[in-house]
């Protein structure tokens, strides 16, 4: 096994498994904690705005701790960041279980979001430093498979608990299981040192981030994130009138993404990260287009193509930073992830505006009821095709950019 000399193979594997359980905690918080929000809204007589603000705390804490974690990763080490992650997760989960008021739920979701962001800030650079070459891309993909995989498992567990009478805040107890497991796996372990010396210095990180390549990757990340999370967030509303089962669509998408990421290392080895990202953009474009035009059984076909398209976006954008701009270090990976989250947050309200506008346009045409909702939803999906379509152009440019750079590097090495 190819690993960093500063950690042994068994140590690297234990850290990796700990990272996976930390990401499962993140995924469970996304699926289970979000799933009980509507019930809490009713029980506590919250307004829609208040419920939305509680949910937004999850997304706010995530990028804040990602960026701060990236800034201090090489100063204090990933171990301390993950100790804070466990503290934030544990306190946030317990507050979510026992809080019976609006302020308590706000703080609970913020703490859980901070813990989730710390997981990304600490685990991405740890995996990049612990493994070498293609093994690093393989392990990053397998790490990130546990977000969609955890959402799928968490959704199934939530449904099972509801069926046997465990409802509301009582479901949140299950989040403590993966949290305690990752705390145990990380306990007493040494973390790998940075592979690139400049990556361990803040000045080296910032210098590497103000390069054309990093800035180009950052622009791509803003579009890959919304290409993934945009349709996923709105698919239930849009497809609810199409004859397809929205929850089945979401489960199918999450399950396929997890399986695809498991084999992500093989795909990168064969096509390189830039080739994989270009192919992903093409499939995502086709999938979202089919969502905008098809109903009934074809919606499931669209979900399959869409899932295969977006599966490789997030882990390979992180991997692209690690391999193509290694001097940006942990900070670079954290900033790229934070850009993805901020982009998602910003575009959600824009997409909501598109839906309102398309619904008004459909109503003006005399449409009503289910037909109105379906036409408006599909029009919005048609607009969202723009996100991955632009990425096809950008990733084509990146593919040839990296190909020419590799040729120049080989020529320079030969000259020396």
N, C-alpha and C positions, 0 to 999 in steps of 0.2 A: 504493500500500500504506500502511495506517495503522500508523505506528510512532512510538515515543517520539522526540522531537527530539534526545535525547542520543546516539542511535545511528542510523546510516544504515540504509537498507533492506537493503543487501548485508551489512553487519555483523550486523544482527539475524538475517538468514537463516543466516549462517554459525554464529552462536551457537546458533540453533535446531537446525541439522543436527548440531552437536557434541553438543547435549543428547540428541538421538535416539540417537546411537551410544553415549553414556554409558548410556542406559536399555537399549539392546540388550545391553551388557555385563552389566547387572543381570539381565536376563532369561536370558541364557546361563548365568550363574552359578546361577540358580534351576533351570534344566532340566538342564544338563550336569553341573555339580558335584554336584547332588542325585542324578542318575542313576547316578553311580559309587559312591555311598555304600555300597550293599549289597555290591559287590565288595570295597571297602576293608574292610568289616566282616569278610568272610571271610578276606581276605589277612592282616589284622593281628590276627585272633582277638578282635575287639571284642565286648563284650556289647551287647545291644539298648539298654541304658541309655546306654552310652558312645556308640553310634552316634547315638542321639537327642540327646545333649548336643552332639555335633559339629554336627548339623543346626540345633540351637537357637541356636548362635552367630551364624548368618546373620541370624536374626530379632532377636537381641539387639543386634547392632551397628547395625542399620538405624535403629530409633527413637532410639538414643542420639545418633548423629551427626546425625540430622534435627533434634532439638531444639537441640543445641549449635550446629549450623550456622545455624538460625534466629535464635538469640540473637546471633550474631556477624556475620551476613550484612552488615548495614549498617555495621559497624565495620571489617571487613577486606576485604569485597567478595567477590562470587561467584567471581572468578578464583582467589583463593587457596584457597577451599574446594574448587574443582575440581582444583587442583594437588595438594592433599592426597588427594582422591578417587583420582586417577591413581596416586599413590604407594601408597596402601592397596590398590588393585586390583592393581597390578603385583607388589608384594611378596606379597600374599595368594595370587595366582594361582601364582607361582613356588613358594611354600611348599606349595601344594596339589599341585603337580606332583612336587616332590622329597621331601616329607616322608614318612618311613617309620615314623612313630610317632604315637601318640594325641595328645600335647601339641601337636605340630606342626600336626596337622589342626585342632585346636581354634583355635589362633591364626590359621591360614590363613582359616578360615571367618569368624572375628570380624573380621579385616581386610577381607575382601571385603564383609561386611555394613556396616562403617563406610563403605567407599567407595560402596556403594549408597545409604546414607542421605544422604551428602553430595551425591550426584547430585540427589536429590529436594529437599534443602534449598537448593541453589544454582539449579537449573534452573527450578523452579516460579515463584519470584519474578522471575527474569530474564525469563521469557516474559510474566508479568503486567505487568512494567514496560516491556518492549520493544514490545508491541502494544496498540492502543487498541480500545475498544468490543467489538463482536462478534468482531472479528479475534482478540482475546485468547482468547475461549472456543474458537474454532475451532482455534487453535494449541495450546492446552492439551490438547484432545481428541486432536489429531494427535500430540502428544508422547507421551501416555500409550497410544496405540495400539501403541507399540513394546514394551510389556511383554508383552501376550498375543502380539503378532506375533513378538517375539523368542523367546518360549517355544516357539511352534509351529516356527519355523525351527531353533532350537537342538535340539529333540527330533528333527526330521528329520535334522539333521546328525549327531547322536549315533547314531541308528539306522544311517545310512549308514556312519559310521566303524566301527561294530561289525561291519557286514557285510563290510567289507574288512580286518578284523583289527586296527583301531586301537581298543584297549579301555582301560578303567581310567583312570589318571592321564594317559596320553598324549592323551586327548581334551581335557584342560583347556587345552592349548596354544592352542586356537582362541579362547579368551576374550581372549587378548592382541590379536587382530586389531581388534575394535571399540574396545578400550581405547586402542590406539595411534592409531587414526583420530580419536577424540574429542580426544585430547591435541593432535594436529596442528591440528584445526579451532579449538580454543580458544586456541592459542598466539598471543600478540601482539594479541589482540582487546580492545577496550574494552567494559565492561559498562554497561548502562543505569542511570540513577539512578532513585530511587523517584518514582512519579508523585504520591504524596500525601506532603506534608512530614512529617506526624505518623507515617507509616509507617516513617520512617528513624530514629525514636527509640524506645528501649526502653520508656520510660514511656508513650509514645503507644500502643505495641503492647499492653502489659499492660492499660492502661485500656480499649482496644477489646475485649480478650478477656474482660473481666469485664462483659459486657453480656448481656442476655437473649437477643439474637439469636445471638451467637457460642456461648454455652453450649448453646442449642437445637441449633445446627448440629453441635456436638461430640457431643451425645447421638445425633443421627442418624448421624454418621460411625461410631460404635461398631457400629451395627446394619448399615449398608451394607457395612462391611468384612467382617463375619462372614457376611453374606448372600452375598457373593462368594466368599470364601476357604473358608468352612465346607464347603459342598457340593463345591467343587472338590477339596479335600484328601481327602475321604472317598468320592468318587464311584467310584473304582476298586474299593475294598473293597466298597462297597454294591452296585454294578451287576455285579460279576464273576460273579454267579450268576443274572443276569436274562436271559441270552441275548444281551445287547449286548456290544460290544467296548469295554472301559473306555478304552483308549488312543485309540480312534477318537472316543469321546465327548469326551475332553479336547482332542484336536486340533481337532475341530469347534467346540467352545466357544471355544478360543483364537483360531482363525481368524476366526470370526464377530465376536468382540469387536474384533479389529483393524480389520476392515472397517467396523463400526459406528462406531468412534471416528474413523475418517477423515472420516466425514460428520457428526460430532458438532456442528460449528459451525453447519451448516444447521439441525439439529434445535433447537439453542438459540435461533437467530434466529427460528424459527417459534413455538416454544412457551415460551421463556424457560427458564432453568435449573430453576426450581421445577416447571414443567410437565413437563419432561423427566424429572426425578427422580421425580415422582409416577407417570408412565407406566412408568418403569423398575421401580418397586416392584411395580406391578400385574403386569407380565410376569414378574418374578422369582418372585413368589408362585405364579403359575400354573405356571411351569416346575418349581419345586421340588415342588409338589403332584403334578405328573405323574410326576416321578421316584419319588415315594412310592407311586404306584398302578399304573404301567405297566411292562411288560416288553417284551423283543424290540425290534422296529422302532419302537414308539412311544417308546422311550427316546431315540431320535435326535430325534424331534419335540420331546420335553421339553428336550433339550440346545439346540436352536435357540431356543426361547422363553426358556429360562434365560439363554443367552448375550446375547440382545438386551436382556434385562432388566438384567443386571449390567454391561453394557458401559459405560454412562454414569455409573455410581455414582462411582468414584474421581476421574476428571478433573473432573466437575462439582461434586463436594463441595469440591475445591480451588478451582475457579473461583468457587463461591458465596462462599467466604471472601474471595477477591480483589475481587469486585464488590460484595458486600453489606456486608462489614466491612473496607474497604480500609485503615483505619488500623491494623489488626492486623499488616499488613505481612508480611515474610518469616517472622517468628516465628509468626504466626497460621497460615499455610499449613503450616509444619513441624509445629506442635503438632497440627493436625488430622490430618495424615498419620501422626504418631506414635500418636495415639489409635486410628487404624484398625489399626495394627500390634499395639499392645498388646491391643486387643480381640480380634484374631485369636488371639494367643498364649494369652490367658486362656480363651477359649471352646473352643479345640481339646481341652483336657483334659476340659471339661464334655461336649462332644459324644462323646468317647471313653467317658465314663461312661454316657451315654445308650445307646450301642451295646452296652456290656456288660450293662446292665440289660434292654434289649430282647431281647438274645440269651438271657439267663436266663429271661425271661418266655416266650419262644417254646419254649425247651427244656422248661419246665414243662408246656407244652401237648402235649408228646410229639413235637415236630418235631425232625428230625435232618438232617444233611448239608446239601446245597445249599438245600433248602427252609427250613431253620432260618436260614441266613445271609441268604437273600433276604427273608424275613419280618422279621427283626430289622433289617436295613438299611433296608427301606422304612418301618418304624415310626419309625426315627431321622430319616429324611428328612421324614416327616410332622410330627415335632416341630420341625424346622428351618424349616418353613413360617412359624412364629411370627415369625421375624426380619423378613422383608419384609412380612408382614401388618401388623405394628406400624408399619412405615415408611409404609404406605399412609395410616394415620391421621395420622402426624406430618407427612408431606409435604403432605397436604391442608390441615392447619393452616398450614404454612409458605406454601403457595400463596396462600391468602387473606390471610395476614399481610403478605406482600410486595405483594400487589395493593392492599390498603388503605394501606400505607405509600407506595406510588407515588402514589396518589390524594391523600394528605395532602401529599406533597412538591410536587405540581403546584399544589395549592390555596395552599400557603405561598408558592410562587414567584409566583403570580398576585397575591397580596395585596401582596407587595413591589413 
